[in-house]
Amino acid sequence: MNDDLKLLEATAADIFTAYQDRPGLWEELEEAGLTGIGIPEEAGGSGGDAEMAAVMLRAAAYHAAEIPIAETLWLAGPLLAAAGLLVPAGQLTAAEAKDGDLTLERAGDGWLLDGVLQRVPWARDAVRIAVVVDGRVCSVDPARATLVHGTNLAGEPRDDVSFDSLALTAEQVADLPAGPSLQVRGALARSIQLSGAAQRALEHSLRYAGERRQFGRPIAAFQAVQQYLATLAGEVAILELATRSAVAGLNDPETDLLTVVAAVRANACRAASVVAELSHQVHGAIGTTHEHDLRRSTLRLWSWREEYGNENQWAAALGLLAAAAEDPWHLITGPTTKRS
C-alpha cells in the first residue's frame, strides 16, 4: 500500500472511530470529500481510482458503519457518471431489474418506468437510485416511488421499490455504459466489505482469547483455540489478498475481470462463513449477545455473503467459464489476462 492509500486509510479510520454509534458520520465523510472517491471530479466526485475507493469500503466495513458507502462511491456514483447523468450530492444506491419485474418504455420525449425492484440497499435514505433496465440507466428519485421497508440480517435497509408508470425525462435516462456489470461490481464490493468485517472479527477473537482465562491461563494458550485463531488469520489474509488483486484488475483493461471476480467472490463467501463460525467458537455464548461488538461484524459477514450472488452461484459461474475455455486448467491457474 502506497503512502497516499495509507493516509486515506488513517483519515477514514479516525472519522469512523470518532463517529461510532453517533449521528453525523455521513456528513463528516462528505465534508472531507470521502464519499466521492472513485467518482470523476468533472462529474462532481473527488476523483481517485478503484484502489482508493476500496480503502473506503474496507474501512467502513471494519468499523461496521451504517451508511451506504459501497452503494454511493462504488456502484451508483460511477455508474451515473459513466452514463453521463448527474451525480447528486448525498447518499446514492443502485439496482438492476431482473426477470422482467421492471419495464422502461418510451413516452413522447421521455420514458415510463413501471414495476418493482426488490431489496434495494438503503433505498429509503438515498437521494437517487441508479436503475439498470433494458440496456439503460435511469436516475430515479425514490421519493417518487412506493417503498416497502425491509432489512438484511445485519439490520441494514433492503427495501422493495415500486414504480407506477413513473415519468422520466430524457435527461434522466441514458444508455448503459460499457464496463463491468452492476452484478460484477456489486459482488466485488461486497467481497471487499467482507474482508474488512473479517479483519475486525479476527481482532475481536485475538483480543478475547488473550483476555479470557480458563483453568488459570488465557484460552489462547489452549491448542484448540490456537488452531481456530490460526485458521481465522489465514482466511482473513486470503480475503485481503484476493480482493486487492481483483481491485487492481479494474484498472487493467487486459484483466479477465469476470473470471477474477467469480473466483474471488466464491472464495470470499466461503471464507466469510469460516470466519464467522470460528469467531463465535472462540467467544462462546458471549459473542452472540447484543452487547458484544462481534455480532456487528459476523451479522454483516452472513448478510453480505448472500448479496450479488452467493458462493454457489459464483462457483457455478466459474465452472461454466472453465468449461467454455480452450484450456480450463490455464484459466484457473494461469495469468488473469484476457484470452483471445
C-alpha positions as a printed Julia matrix, in Angstrom:
340×3 Matrix{Float64}:
   0.0     0.0     0.0
   1.49    3.35   -1.02
   1.66    6.46    1.18
  -1.47    8.05   -0.31
  -3.55    4.96    0.42
  -2.13    4.73    3.95
  -3.03    8.39    4.59
  -6.55    7.83    3.25
  -6.95    4.74    5.41
  -5.79    6.59    8.52
  -8.08    9.56    7.83
 -11.09    7.33    7.28
 -10.31    5.31   10.43
 -10.12    8.48   12.53
 -13.55    9.64   11.32
 -15.21    6.23   11.67
 -13.81    5.84   15.2
 -14.9     9.31   16.27
 -18.45    8.86   15.0
 -19.04    5.28   16.14
 -22.74    4.97   17.02
 -23.26    8.74   16.8
 -25.14   10.73   14.14
 -23.29   12.88   11.65
 -20.93   10.29   10.19
 -22.1    10.69    6.6
 -21.94   14.49    6.81
 -18.4    14.36    8.19
 -17.26   11.98    5.44
 -18.97   14.08    2.77
 -17.38   17.29    4.05
 -13.98   15.59    3.87
 -14.68   14.52    0.27
 -14.51   10.83    1.16
 -17.95    9.88   -0.17
 -16.99   10.89   -3.71
 -13.75    8.93   -4.04
 -13.61    6.97   -7.29
 -16.11    9.32   -8.97
 -14.53   11.71  -11.51
 -14.15   15.31  -10.39
 -15.89   16.59  -13.53
 -18.94   14.55  -12.51
 -18.99   16.06   -9.03
 -16.87   13.46   -7.26
 -13.49   13.64   -5.56
 -11.53   11.74   -8.18
  -9.22    8.87   -7.34
  -9.19    5.29   -8.53
 -10.69    1.94   -7.54
  -7.93    1.19   -5.04
  -8.75    4.38   -3.13
 -12.47    3.6    -3.23
 -11.76    0.09   -1.95
  -9.92    1.56    1.05
 -13.14    3.38    1.99
 -15.25    0.24    1.58
 -12.9    -1.83    3.7
 -12.62    0.82    6.43
 -16.39    1.31    6.64
 -16.95   -2.45    6.89
 -14.23   -2.81    9.52
 -15.99   -0.21   11.67
 -19.48   -1.59   10.86
 -20.53    1.87    9.67
 -24.25    2.02    8.97
 -24.04    4.04    5.75
 -24.37    3.22    2.01
 -20.72    3.85    1.2
 -20.43    0.97   -1.3
 -23.69    1.9    -2.99
 -22.65    5.56   -3.35
 -19.0     5.62   -4.37
 -18.59    2.14   -5.86
 -21.93    1.41   -7.58
 -24.34    4.28   -8.23
 -21.9     7.19   -8.44
 -19.51    5.7   -11.02
 -22.44    4.25  -12.99
 -24.26    7.58  -13.27
 -21.02    9.39  -14.11
 -20.06    6.88  -16.84
 -23.55    7.21  -18.34
 -23.24   11.0   -18.45
 -26.02   11.52  -15.9
 -25.96   13.96  -12.99
 -24.31   12.63   -9.82
 -26.09   14.47   -7.0
 -24.62   15.06   -3.56
 -25.86   12.79   -0.82
 -26.41    9.09   -0.36
 -26.98    7.03   -3.51
 -27.86    3.46   -4.33
 -28.18    1.24   -7.38
 -30.31   -1.69   -8.5
 -30.74   -3.85  -11.6
 -34.04   -5.14  -12.96
 -34.34   -8.93  -13.03
 -36.75  -11.4   -14.63
 -38.96   -8.79  -16.29
 -40.07   -7.27  -12.98
 -39.38   -3.79  -14.38
 -40.12   -2.19  -17.76
 -38.93    1.03  -19.36
 -40.95    2.33  -22.29
 -40.83    5.4   -24.5
 -43.47    8.06  -23.85
 -43.09   11.01  -26.2
 -39.8    12.75  -25.43
 -39.46   10.88  -22.15
 -39.87    7.45  -20.59
 -42.2     5.5   -18.33
 -40.8     3.21  -15.63
 -43.09    0.53  -14.28
 -42.66   -2.45  -11.94
 -40.87   -3.45   -8.75
 -37.25   -3.6    -7.61
 -36.75   -5.96   -4.71
 -34.45   -5.47   -1.72
 -32.73   -2.3    -2.9
 -29.95   -1.41   -0.43
 -30.55    1.81    1.51
 -33.35    2.98   -0.81
 -35.14    4.84    1.98
 -32.06    7.0     2.65
 -30.97    7.62   -0.94
 -31.47   10.83   -2.89
 -31.2     8.87   -6.15
 -31.38    5.26   -7.3
 -29.36    4.32  -10.38
 -31.68    1.79  -12.03
 -30.34   -0.55  -14.72
 -33.11   -1.81  -17.01
 -33.29   -2.87  -20.66
 -29.75   -1.74  -21.51
 -30.23    1.71  -19.99
 -29.51    3.59  -16.76
 -32.19    5.68  -15.08
 -31.64    8.25  -12.36
 -34.71    7.91  -10.15
 -35.81    9.87   -7.1
 -37.05    7.27   -4.57
 -39.41    9.87   -3.11
 -41.5     9.4    -6.27
 -41.79    5.64   -5.71
 -43.55    3.45   -3.17
 -41.22    1.81   -0.69
 -41.81   -1.23    1.48
 -39.15   -1.27    4.15
 -37.09   -4.36    4.82
 -33.69   -5.22    6.27
 -30.97   -7.82    5.92
 -29.73   -9.93    8.83
 -27.43   -7.12    9.95
 -30.32   -4.66   10.1
 -29.26   -2.67    7.03
 -32.12   -1.33    4.86
 -33.15   -3.57    1.96
 -36.34   -2.02    0.58
 -38.76   -3.05   -2.15
 -39.29   -0.1    -4.52
 -42.41    0.09   -6.74
 -42.91    2.35   -9.77
 -46.36    3.01  -11.18
 -45.76    4.35  -14.72
 -43.23    6.8   -13.31
 -42.47    9.53  -15.87
 -38.79   10.21  -16.51
 -37.31   12.93  -18.69
 -34.78   12.28  -21.43
 -32.12   13.8   -19.14
 -32.79   11.11  -16.54
 -32.17    8.14  -18.86
 -29.01    7.13  -20.73
 -27.56    4.12  -22.49
 -25.83    1.64  -20.21
 -22.09    2.36  -20.45
 -19.54   -0.3   -21.3
 -17.68   -1.95  -18.47
 -18.3    -4.43  -15.64
 -21.96   -5.13  -14.95
 -23.64   -3.97  -11.77
 -23.71   -7.6   -10.63
 -19.94   -7.95  -11.06
 -19.14   -4.62   -9.4
 -21.58   -5.39   -6.59
 -20.06   -8.82   -5.99
 -16.6    -7.29   -5.75
 -17.86   -4.51   -3.46
 -19.4    -6.99   -1.04
 -16.22   -9.09   -1.13
 -14.13   -6.06   -0.19
 -16.56   -5.33    2.63
 -16.29   -8.95    3.77
 -12.53   -8.52    4.06
 -12.97   -5.51    6.36
 -15.56   -7.2     8.57
 -13.47  -10.38    8.73
 -10.41   -8.42    9.86
 -12.42   -6.91   12.71
 -13.81  -10.33   13.72
 -10.24  -11.69   13.83
  -9.09   -8.83   16.04
 -12.04   -9.33   18.4
 -11.11  -13.02   18.64
  -7.42  -12.39   19.28
  -8.21   -9.87   22.0
 -10.79  -12.05   23.71
  -8.61  -15.16   23.59
  -5.81  -13.23   25.26
  -8.04  -11.79   27.99
 -10.38  -14.69   28.81
  -8.85  -17.07   31.35
  -9.8   -20.67   31.99
  -8.08  -23.07   34.39
  -5.66  -20.33   35.39
  -4.42  -19.32   31.93
  -5.65  -17.43   28.84
  -7.7   -19.57   26.5
  -5.24  -18.56   23.75
  -2.82  -20.98   25.41
  -5.02  -23.96   24.53
  -4.12  -25.79   21.35
  -7.68  -25.96   20.01
  -8.12  -22.2    20.35
  -4.72  -21.61   18.77
  -5.83  -23.68   15.77
  -9.02  -21.6    15.49
  -7.03  -18.37   15.59
  -4.5   -19.61   13.03
  -7.28  -20.64   10.66
  -9.01  -17.27   11.16
  -5.8   -15.39   10.38
  -5.22  -17.45    7.24
  -8.74  -16.85    5.92
  -8.51  -13.11    6.57
  -5.16  -12.92    4.78
  -6.56  -14.78    1.77
  -9.59  -12.47    1.68
  -7.49   -9.32    1.7
  -5.0   -10.55   -0.9
  -7.73  -11.8    -3.25
  -9.82   -8.62   -3.1
  -6.8    -6.35   -3.51
  -5.76   -8.32   -6.61
  -9.25   -8.06   -8.09
  -9.41   -4.3    -7.45
  -6.06   -3.85   -9.19
  -7.58   -5.67  -12.17
 -10.26   -3.0   -12.53
  -7.58   -0.58  -13.71
  -6.12   -3.06  -16.22
  -8.13   -3.46  -19.45
  -6.32   -6.74  -20.13
  -7.67   -8.4   -16.97
 -10.26  -11.13  -17.42
 -12.38   -9.43  -14.78
 -15.37  -11.77  -14.84
 -13.17  -14.8   -14.11
 -11.26  -12.93  -11.42
 -14.39  -11.7    -9.66
 -16.06  -15.12   -9.9
 -13.06  -16.75   -8.21
 -12.7   -14.02   -5.6
 -16.41  -13.94   -4.78
 -16.77  -17.71   -4.38
 -13.76  -17.8    -2.08
 -14.81  -14.68   -0.15
 -18.22  -16.14    0.66
 -16.61  -19.39    1.78
 -14.09  -17.56    3.93
 -16.79  -15.37    5.49
 -18.6   -18.46    6.72
 -15.44  -19.87    8.28
 -14.5   -16.57    9.94
 -17.97  -16.07   11.42
 -18.15  -19.65   12.71
 -14.7   -19.76   14.29
 -15.02  -16.27   15.8
 -18.1   -17.4    17.67
 -16.37  -20.64   18.66
 -13.6   -18.59   20.28
 -16.01  -16.25   22.05
 -18.57  -18.81   23.16
 -22.03  -17.57   24.1
 -20.92  -14.02   24.87
 -20.26  -13.34   21.18
 -23.93  -13.77   20.33
 -25.18  -11.16   22.78
 -26.46   -7.77   21.68
 -23.93   -6.02   23.9
 -20.86   -7.59   22.28
 -19.39   -5.92   19.18
 -18.55   -9.23   17.5
 -22.13   -9.51   16.23
 -21.7    -6.25   14.28
 -19.06   -8.0    12.17
 -20.48  -11.51   11.92
 -24.02  -10.42   11.07
 -22.54   -8.47    8.16
 -20.44  -11.45    7.12
 -23.56  -13.61    6.96
 -25.58  -10.9     5.19
 -23.06   -9.73    2.6
 -22.09  -13.25    1.5
 -25.66  -13.67    0.16
 -25.83  -10.42   -1.84
 -24.89  -10.04   -5.54
 -24.58  -13.79   -5.79
 -23.53  -16.26   -3.12
 -20.76  -18.86   -3.06
 -22.72  -21.49   -5.0
 -23.82  -19.07   -7.73
 -20.34  -17.71   -8.37
 -18.74  -21.16   -8.16
 -21.2   -22.31  -10.82
 -20.36  -19.27  -12.95
 -16.65  -20.02  -12.6
 -17.31  -23.63  -13.6
 -19.13  -22.51  -16.75
 -16.27  -20.18  -17.65
 -13.79  -23.02  -17.2
 -15.92  -25.42  -19.24
 -16.1   -22.93  -22.11
 -12.38  -22.15  -22.06
  -9.99  -23.67  -24.56
  -7.7   -24.61  -21.68
  -9.67  -24.79  -18.39
  -6.54  -25.5   -16.35
  -4.84  -22.37  -17.66
  -7.96  -20.31  -16.92
  -7.89  -21.4   -13.28
  -4.13  -21.35  -12.64
  -2.66  -19.0   -15.25
  -2.42  -15.22  -15.58
  -5.65  -13.25  -15.22
  -5.33  -11.59  -18.62
  -7.98  -11.9   -21.31
  -7.54  -14.69  -23.79
  -8.32  -14.26  -27.48
